[in-house]
């Protein structure tokens, strides 16, 4: 993770506001590392689960009936990209029938 924070520092020097999206299980560690190098208040650090969930809500216009469609579209696009880039088909996600 230190190289990621060095890149964040470079981005800050260049006038950008870096954002890190990490697994929920690594969120606290990322925040502690950012605090240790004194960039916690300058770098957005979010869990991937919250970040994706919030974006799906926004794409669906915060309408409960549109959320499933947005989620299905995201999974379908993910599968398209996996099929183009990966030989290992175990990365594919089976689309739930209730979507």
HUHUKA-V628746 format. One record per residue. N is the residue number from 1. RES is the residue in one letter. SS is DSSP state (~ for helix, > for strand, _ for the rest). Layout:
n-><N;N>
res-><RES;RES>
ss-><SS;SS>
This chain:
n-><1;2;3;4;5;6;7;8;9;10;11;12;13;14;15;16;17;18;19;20;21;22;23;24;25;26;27;28;29;30;31;32;33;34;35;36;37;38;39;40;41;42;43;44;45;46;47;48;49;50;51;52;53;54;55;56;57;58;59;60;61;62;63;64;65;66;67;68;69;70;71;72;73;74;75;76;77;78;79;80;81;82;83;84;85;86;87;88;89;90;91;92;93;94;95;96;97;98;99>
res-><X;X;X;X;X;X;X;X;X;X;X;X;X;X;X;X;X;X;X;X;X;X;X;X;X;X;X;X;X;X;X;X;X;X;X;X;X;X;X;X;X;X;X;X;X;X;X;X;X;X;X;X;X;X;X;X;X;X;X;X;X;X;X;X;X;X;X;X;X;X;X;X;X;X;X;X;X;X;X;X;X;X;X;X;X;X;X;X;X;X;X;X;X;X;X;X;X;X;X>
ss-><_;~;~;~;~;~;~;~;~;~;~;~;~;_;_;_;_;_;>;>;>;>;_;~;~;~;~;~;~;~;~;~;~;~;~;~;_;_;_;_;_;_;_;>;>;>;>;~;~;~;~;~;~;~;~;~;~;~;~;_;_;_;_;~;~;~;~;~;~;~;~;~;~;~;~;~;~;~;~;~;~;~;~;~;~;_;_;_;~;~;~;_;_;_;_;_;_;_;_>
